Amino acid sequence: MTSTLARLLTRLYPRTWRARYGTEFEAFLQDTGGGISTAANVVCSALSEHIFPTQGGKMTPDPLSFGAMTKRPSAFLPLAMSLTALTMLACALIDGLIQNHGQIVREADEGTIAHLWQILMAGQLPIIALFAIKWLPRAPKPTLYVLALQAGAALASMAPVYFLNL
């Protein structure tokens, strides 16, 4: 790999990372002589480093960063529940379209999908409350970002019910 390309690839990383590892990494890239796959891997790693920054010589991520917060069960479980509810609605709509009804097939007593959707959406609330109570005092900014992400996922799951009058 040329020194110019190695320097450009190293410049993709955040400034703090380059200050700590830049010269060694640039020399490593020049010595390995990697091709397209190495360059693509470096670009992906640099992007990951911008999203989930590492700290210190141990390369351990900050436990209170947004990326670390989203990996906590009380943060990603409501997201998974909202996306599951949205997926169930999408599958019911696709099933209705395949059966030539043009919409979700309505059942006499709301139906199984409606009951599961309600359980998933209501079941998130205590988990979200637990997450907010535990993490807002410790790390307010990343916690608010995660709460906004959870609210967006819940609204995305509620939108089809509102707009399609299900």
C-alpha positions in Angstrom: 0.0 0.0 0.0 1.3 3.4 -0.9 2.2 5.9 1.9 -0.4 8.4 0.5 -3.2 5.8 0.6 -2.1 4.7 4.1 -2.1 8.4 5.3 -5.6 9.0 3.8 -7.0 5.9 5.4 -5.5 6.8 8.8 -7.1 10.3 8.5 -10.5 8.7 8.5 -10.2 7.9 12.2 -11.1 10.4 14.9 -8.4 12.9 15.9 -7.9 11.4 19.4 -7.5 7.9 18.0 -5.0 9.2 15.4 -3.0 10.9 18.2 -2.6 7.6 20.0 -2.3 5.1 17.2 -2.0 7.0 14.0 1.8 6.7 13.2 1.9 3.0 14.1 -1.2 2.2 12.1 0.0 4.1 9.1 3.3 2.2 9.2 1.4 -1.0 9.6 -0.7 -0.3 6.5 2.4 0.5 4.5 4.2 -2.7 5.6 1.2 -5.0 4.9 0.6 -3.9 1.4 -3.1 -4.7 1.6 -5.5 -4.3 -1.3 -9.2 -3.4 -1.7 -10.4 -5.6 1.2 -7.9 -4.1 3.6 -9.0 -0.6 2.6 -12.7 -1.5 3.0 -12.0 -3.0 6.4 -10.1 0.2 7.5 -13.0 2.4 6.3 -15.6 0.3 8.2 -13.4 0.3 11.3 -12.9 4.1 11.1 -16.7 4.6 10.8 -17.2 2.2 13.8 -14.6 4.2 15.8 -16.6 7.4 15.1 -19.9 5.8 16.3 -18.5 3.8 19.2 -15.3 5.5 20.3 -12.8 3.6 22.3 -10.7 5.0 25.2 -7.4 4.4 26.8 -4.7 1.8 26.1 -7.0 -1.1 26.9 -9.3 -0.1 24.0 -12.4 -0.4 26.2 -15.4 1.6 25.2 -16.9 4.2 27.5 -19.6 2.4 29.6 -21.8 5.5 29.5 -21.6 6.2 25.7 -24.6 5.9 23.4 -23.3 2.7 21.9 -22.8 1.0 25.2 -26.2 2.2 26.5 -28.0 0.6 23.5 -26.5 -2.7 24.3 -28.2 -2.8 27.7 -31.2 -5.1 27.8 -33.5 -2.4 29.2 -32.5 -0.3 26.3 -32.8 -2.7 23.3 -35.7 -4.8 24.6 -38.3 -2.1 24.0 -36.8 -1.5 20.6 -37.1 -5.2 19.8 -40.7 -5.3 21.1 -41.7 -2.3 18.9 -40.0 -3.7 15.8 -41.7 -7.1 16.5 -45.1 -5.4 16.8 -44.4 -3.6 13.5 -43.3 -6.7 11.8 -46.5 -8.5 12.9 -48.6 -5.8 11.4 -46.6 -5.9 8.2 -47.0 -9.6 7.9 -50.8 -9.4 8.6 -51.1 -6.7 5.9 -49.1 -8.8 3.4 -51.3 -11.8 4.2 -54.4 -9.7 3.6 -53.0 -8.5 0.3 -52.1 -12.1 -0.8 -55.7 -13.2 0.0 -57.0 -10.4 -2.2 -58.7 -8.5 0.6 -56.7 -5.4 0.1 -56.2 -4.9 3.8 -55.7 -6.8 7.0 -58.4 -9.4 7.4 -60.5 -8.3 10.4 -61.5 -10.9 12.9 -64.6 -10.9 15.2 -62.8 -10.1 18.5 -59.9 -8.0 17.2 -57.8 -11.1 16.6 -54.6 -12.6 17.8 -52.3 -10.1 16.1 -54.1 -7.1 17.7 -53.9 -8.7 21.2 -50.2 -9.5 20.7 -49.5 -6.0 19.5 -51.2 -4.6 22.6 -49.2 -6.8 24.9 -45.9 -5.9 23.2 -46.7 -2.2 23.3 -47.9 -2.1 26.9 -45.1 -4.4 28.0 -42.5 -1.9 27.0 -43.7 0.7 29.4 -42.3 -0.8 32.7 -39.0 -1.6 30.9 -38.6 1.9 29.6 -39.5 3.4 33.0 -36.9 1.1 34.7 -34.3 2.2 32.1 -35.1 5.9 32.6 -35.1 5.7 36.4 -31.8 3.8 36.5 -29.8 5.7 33.8 -31.0 9.3 33.6 -29.2 10.3 36.8 -26.0 8.5 35.7 -25.7 9.5 32.1 -28.5 12.0 31.1 -27.4 12.7 27.5 -27.0 9.2 26.1 -30.1 8.1 28.1 -32.2 10.7 26.5 -30.9 9.6 23.1 -31.9 6.0 23.8 -35.3 7.1 25.1 -35.9 9.1 21.9 -34.9 6.1 19.9 -37.4 4.0 21.9 -40.1 6.5 21.4 -39.4 6.6 17.6 -39.7 2.9 17.4 -42.9 2.9 19.4 -44.4 5.6 17.1 -43.3 3.7 14.0 -45.2 0.7 15.4 -48.3 2.8 16.2 -48.4 4.7 12.9 -49.9 1.8 10.8 -52.6 1.3 13.4 -53.5 5.0 13.2 -53.2 5.5 9.4 -54.7 2.3 8.3 -57.5 2.4 10.9 -56.8 -1.1 12.1 
